[in-house]
Amino acid sequence: CGKFFSDAEGTAEIEEDSWVIPAGGHHLTAHEAKEATCAEEGNREYYSCDVCGKYFSDAEGTREMKEGSWVIEKTKHVLTAHEAVKAGCTEGGSSAYYSCDVCGRFFSDRDGKNEIEKDSWLLPAVGHNMKETPAKEPTCDKPGNKAYWACSNCKKYFADEEGTTEVQKEDQTIPAKGHTLKENAEKEATCTEEGNSAYWTCEVCEKYFSDQDGKTEIEEDSWITEALGHDFVDGECTRCGMKDESESVPESSEDEGSEDPTEPPATDPAKPTEPPATDPTQPTQPPVTQPEDPSKPTETQPVPTISPIPSKPDETPAEDDTKYLVSLTDDGHGSATADPQLAQAGTTVTLYAEPDEGYFFKEWQVISGGVKISENQFIMGNDNVDIKAFFKKIPSKAPGIIEGEGSEWQAGSKQLLKIVCDGDFFSFTDLKVDGAVIAKKNYLVHAGSVIAELEPEYLETLDAGEHKVTFLFGDLESDTATFRITAKKSTGPSSTVKVILWIVVIAAALALISSILILIMGRKKDKEQKQMR
């Protein structure tokens, strides 16, 4: 029948559409717009219905929008970088970190992704690493020092092991006392007694010096001059007047005065000839034997006695036995000796250096004398020599490699291979490659820490693969750096490519030959057809 009822039994009839309840409308909540920051997201203005849960961009609820479409993403952080500060012995440091100028947050990375807690970058003080230098009394020629401690971390010096009283190293030095010299006057040598040149003796260290300032040390007894010995002339010493008792004057003969000493004595042909009498105080000349004449018998004729002529000292030059002195000084960090210390010209002198604890020998420096030192030896010239020994302090830790670790060099390259060590340039002595010291011609070395550049000609002598290089500073070695040599790149085609190229060339040649044969056969056939016509 098409009627409408409000009950299941159909007893209460109702009008059409009377059951319709009009919409109650959205119950909207407004959400204000908010700007995005680096810390929080923002949003555009929007509305949400508390009844149906839908979202709208207008207050009337007519423009529905998707959930979350109102979100504005965070902005980027405005970061300020804070560099790492190395922790000191008494003051803390910090690791590197970044802070945002907008939100005030902190991050461990430059992109602001890894947030960290405030002060998490702080590092504690490391404390002193002390090494004691015991007190040492000064000597006559070497300074001493008070006891002090040196910190290998901060490079400072302290009067106490706890590091509470800082001092300057130079203030801990006690000057050398200086020699207490006693003069030994010059004494001339006599015929029978030795003499000596002037010299000075230190009453404290008992060393000897040739000068009153105690600068030129000499060996014991080097001042002695030998006794002169007698100089007898006519039986009497010309220096001391002593008579020569080894010579005796013979008694004169009554007949001697009647003979003319200028004429030879008469001889009896029947008797053998006797040598003439001579004055025992006068030297006699040996007989002269005349050259043998075959036609005459040999005769020996005496030579008349000749009075001696005193010889001049400079007529026969004596061999030069002058000895020259080697004087050695040092920079206060070791000692030096020479063997021998007194030497004639042309003698090989060997030098020895003994560094103090914590130092190593660096070099010799010739102050005077003009000698050339090679491998701790030199040849003595005709003058005294003054040489100074220099020592260097051994670093507390091995120098490190700051550039060039893991570098590669390709065979055939003309480039130098650069490796840098943070050691003291003026203490650098040698370079080792694969455990062996290499010649200095194989590398260049520059200051700026220690910059070593290996020559390509030397690198070409090494096998391909990994090699190790070490810097030497006297007895101290640096950390080891590794570098790799790679094989030279091939510039031509590989063997496989060459085979393929040959196959292509042969195939092309065969194709060309086939084409020519086909062309020839075709022309021959055309000619035969023309003849048949």
Protein Blocks (a to p, Z undefined) as FASTA:
>chain_A
ZZacfbfnopaccdehklpccdebjaddddddddddfkbccdddddddfklopacfbfno
paccdehklpccdddddddddddddddfkbccdddddddfklopacfbfnopaccdehkl
pccdebjaddddddddddfklccdddddddfklopacfbfnopaccdfklmpccdebiad
dddddddddfkbccdddddddfklopacfbfnopaccdehklpccdebjadeehiafklo
pacfkbccddddfklmmpcfkbccdddfkbccddddddfkbccdddddddddfkbccddd
dddddddddddfklpccddfbdcddddddehiaccddddfbdcehiacdddddddehiac
fbdcdfbhoiaceehiacddfbdcddddddddddfbdcddfehghpacdehiabdcdddd
fbdfklpfbdceehiacdfklpccdeeijaddddfklmmmpccddddddddehjaccddd
dddddddddfbdcfklmmmmmmmmmmmmmmmmmmmmmmmmmmmmmmmmmmmZZ
